[in-house]
Amino acid sequence: MAHSEHNRSKNSGGFALIILGALLLFLAPNINPTSSELGTMALIGGIIIGAIGFYIKFIKNRPKKV
């Protein structure tokens, strides 16, 4: 492996998406208690955003098994 490739940063924002998804899941019931549609959309959005972050952080760059 070339030295410059070894030192290159691999930060892709996946961890930030996981944290954002977790915050949405945690805060979804408290977002707007009078509007259940908004809370439901926040729950679904938190799951989707967290799943995308998990894919980017852990699955995308995994070496393929032969």
C-alpha positions as CSV (number, residue, x, y, z in Angstrom):
1,M,0.0,0.0,0.0
2,A,1.3,3.4,-0.9
3,H,2.2,5.6,2.0
4,S,-0.2,8.4,0.9
5,E,-3.1,6.0,0.6
6,H,-2.4,4.8,4.1
7,N,-2.5,8.3,5.6
8,R,-5.7,9.4,3.8
9,S,-8.7,10.1,6.1
10,K,-11.6,7.7,5.8
11,N,-14.2,9.9,7.5
12,S,-17.3,9.7,5.4
13,G,-20.0,11.1,7.7
14,G,-21.5,7.7,8.5
15,F,-21.1,8.2,12.2
16,A,-22.8,11.6,12.1
17,L,-25.8,10.1,10.3
18,I,-26.1,7.3,12.9
19,I,-26.1,10.0,15.6
20,L,-28.7,12.1,13.8
21,G,-30.9,9.1,13.3
22,A,-30.7,8.2,17.0
23,L,-31.6,11.7,18.0
24,L,-34.6,11.6,15.7
25,L,-35.7,8.3,17.2
26,F,-35.2,9.7,20.7
27,L,-37.0,13.0,20.1
28,A,-39.8,11.8,17.8
29,P,-42.5,11.4,20.5
30,N,-41.8,14.8,21.9
31,I,-41.6,16.8,18.6
32,N,-45.2,17.7,18.4
33,P,-47.6,15.9,20.7
34,T,-50.7,17.3,19.0
35,S,-49.7,16.0,15.5
36,S,-49.1,12.3,15.4
37,E,-48.2,12.4,11.7
38,L,-45.1,14.5,12.4
39,G,-44.0,12.2,15.1
40,T,-44.5,9.1,12.9
41,M,-42.5,10.8,10.1
42,A,-39.7,11.6,12.5
43,L,-39.6,7.9,13.6
44,I,-39.5,6.6,10.1
45,G,-36.9,9.3,9.1
46,G,-34.7,8.4,12.1
47,I,-34.7,4.7,11.1
48,I,-33.9,5.5,7.5
49,I,-31.2,8.0,8.3
50,G,-29.6,5.7,10.9
51,A,-29.7,2.8,8.4
52,I,-28.0,4.9,5.8
53,G,-25.3,5.9,8.3
54,F,-24.8,2.3,9.4
55,Y,-24.4,1.2,5.8
56,I,-21.8,3.9,5.0
57,K,-19.9,3.4,8.2
58,F,-19.7,-0.4,8.5
59,I,-20.9,-2.2,5.4
60,K,-19.8,-0.2,2.4
61,N,-16.1,-0.5,2.9
62,R,-16.0,-4.1,4.2
63,P,-13.7,-6.4,2.3
64,K,-15.6,-9.0,0.2
65,K,-15.4,-12.6,1.2
66,V,-14.6,-15.0,-1.6
